Amino acid sequence: MDVREILADGFERVREEVVAVLDGIASADLDRAPAPGANTIAWLVWHLSRVQDDHVADAFDQGQVWTEGWGDRFGLDLPRLDTGFGHGPAEVEAVRASAELLAGYHEAVHARTVELLRGVGSRDLDRVVDEAWDPPVTLGVRLISVISDDLQHVGQASYLRGLLRSQRSDGEE
C-alpha cells in the first residue's frame, strides 16, 4: 500500500461515516440540538466538510469546492468562506440544510480530495503547507489532522443521531 492509498482510505472512511449518519435521517433531527448551545448534526457535517474543503484546497493551492456554487446552494447567513471555527450557538443555528445537500457537498469535497491525493508521493508529505505554526505544518501532518478532525465530528454526529432517536417517543427515524 502506498501513501496515496493510505490517505485515500482515511478520507474514504470519513465519507462512509458521513453517508451512514445522513442516510434516512429525520429532517427534524438535522437541526435539533440535544441541549441549548450544543452542535447539531447539520452543523457538524457542514463543518467537517468545510474544514476538509478549506484545508485540503489550501494545502494544494487550489480553490475550494464551496466556491463552485455550493456556498450559494446552502445560502447561509455567514461569511463567504466560513468553516465554523469559533462558532457560538447563533452561528450553529444558522447552519440549516437538508441531508441531500449536506451529502452532496461532502461527496464533492471527497471527490476533489481524492483527485488531489492522486499526485501525492511520500516525498510530498514533508512539504511545508502552513508556516503559521511552530513547527511549521507539513502536508502529511495537515492531511492526518483533517482526517482526525473529520472522524471526531462525524462520530459526534453519529452519537447525536442515536441520542435524538432515543429521545423521541415514537421511535421512528
C-alpha positions in Angstrom: 0.0 0.0 0.0 1.4 3.4 -0.9 0.9 6.8 0.6 -1.9 7.7 -1.8 -3.8 4.6 -0.9 -3.5 5.1 2.8 -4.6 8.7 2.7 -7.5 7.9 0.3 -8.5 5.1 2.6 -8.6 7.5 5.6 -10.8 10.0 3.7 -13.0 7.2 2.4 -13.7 6.2 6.0 -14.8 9.7 6.7 -17.1 9.7 3.6 -18.6 6.3 4.6 -19.5 7.6 8.1 -21.0 10.8 6.7 -23.2 8.7 4.4 -24.2 6.5 7.3 -25.1 9.5 9.6 -27.3 11.1 6.9 -28.9 8.0 5.4 -32.6 8.1 6.3 -32.3 10.7 9.0 -35.4 12.5 10.1 -35.1 16.1 8.7 -36.1 17.5 12.1 -33.1 15.8 13.7 -30.6 17.6 11.4 -31.3 20.9 13.1 -32.1 19.7 16.6 -29.6 20.4 19.4 -29.6 18.0 22.3 -29.2 20.9 24.7 -29.1 24.7 24.4 -25.9 25.8 22.8 -24.9 22.3 21.6 -24.0 21.5 18.0 -26.5 20.0 15.6 -25.9 17.2 13.1 -26.3 19.6 10.2 -23.7 21.9 11.7 -21.3 19.0 12.4 -21.5 17.6 8.9 -21.3 21.0 7.3 -18.3 22.0 9.5 -16.3 18.8 8.9 -16.9 19.1 5.2 -15.9 22.8 5.2 -12.7 22.1 7.1 -11.8 19.3 4.7 -12.5 21.6 1.7 -10.7 24.6 3.2 -7.6 22.8 4.5 -7.1 20.4 1.5 -7.6 23.2 -1.0 -5.1 25.4 0.8 -2.5 22.6 1.1 -2.7 22.0 -2.6 -3.0 25.7 -3.5 -6.4 25.1 -5.1 -9.8 26.8 -4.9 -12.4 25.4 -2.6 -15.4 23.3 -3.8 -17.5 25.6 -1.7 -16.9 28.5 -4.1 -18.1 26.4 -7.1 -21.7 27.0 -6.3 -22.1 25.1 -3.0 -22.0 28.2 -0.9 -24.8 29.6 -3.0 -26.9 26.4 -2.7 -26.6 26.5 1.1 -27.4 30.2 1.3 -26.2 30.6 4.8 -26.1 33.9 6.6 -22.4 33.5 7.4 -19.2 35.0 5.9 -18.5 33.5 2.5 -15.6 31.3 3.4 -16.6 30.5 7.0 -15.7 27.0 8.1 -17.3 27.0 11.6 -14.2 27.6 13.7 -15.3 29.6 16.8 -19.0 29.4 16.1 -21.3 30.0 19.0 -25.0 29.0 19.3 -26.3 31.6 16.9 -23.9 30.5 14.1 -24.6 26.8 14.8 -28.3 27.5 14.5 -27.8 29.4 11.2 -26.5 26.2 9.5 -29.6 24.6 8.2 -29.5 22.2 5.3 -31.2 19.0 4.0 -29.4 15.7 4.3 -29.2 15.6 0.5 -27.5 19.0 0.3 -25.0 18.1 3.1 -24.3 14.7 1.4 -23.9 16.3 -2.0 -21.4 18.8 -0.7 -19.4 16.2 1.2 -19.3 14.0 -1.8 -18.0 16.8 -4.0 -15.3 17.7 -1.3 -14.4 14.0 -1.1 -14.1 13.6 -4.9 -11.8 16.7 -5.0 -9.7 15.4 -2.1 -9.2 12.0 -3.8 -8.3 13.7 -7.1 -5.7 15.8 -5.4 -4.3 12.9 -3.5 -3.6 11.1 -6.8 -0.5 13.2 -7.3 1.0 12.8 -3.8 4.1 10.8 -3.3 5.9 10.0 0.0 8.4 12.9 -0.5 5.5 15.4 -0.8 4.4 14.7 2.7 7.3 16.7 4.1 6.4 19.9 2.1 5.5 22.7 4.5 2.0 24.0 3.8 1.5 26.3 6.8 4.2 28.3 8.4 1.9 29.9 11.0 2.7 27.1 13.4 5.8 26.2 15.3 6.9 23.9 14.0 5.5 24.6 10.5 2.8 22.2 9.4 3.7 19.7 6.6 1.3 18.2 4.0 1.4 14.9 5.8 0.6 16.4 9.2 -2.2 18.6 7.7 -3.9 15.6 5.9 -3.8 13.4 9.0 -5.1 16.3 11.1 -8.1 16.8 8.7 -8.9 13.0 8.8 -8.7 13.0 12.6 -10.9 16.1 13.0 -13.4 14.8 10.5 -13.7 11.4 12.2 -14.2 13.1 15.6 -17.0 15.3 14.2 -18.7 12.5 12.3 -18.5 10.4 15.4 -20.2 13.2 17.3 -22.9 13.4 14.7 -23.5 9.6 14.8 -23.8 9.7 18.6 -26.1 12.7 18.4 -28.3 10.9 15.9 -28.7 7.9 18.3 -29.4 10.2 21.2 -32.0 12.2 19.4 -33.7 8.9 18.2 -33.8 7.6 21.7 -35.4 10.8 23.0 -38.3 10.6 20.5 -41.4 8.9 21.9 -42.4 7.4 18.5 -39.0 5.7 18.0 -39.2 6.4 14.2 -36.4 7.8 12.0 
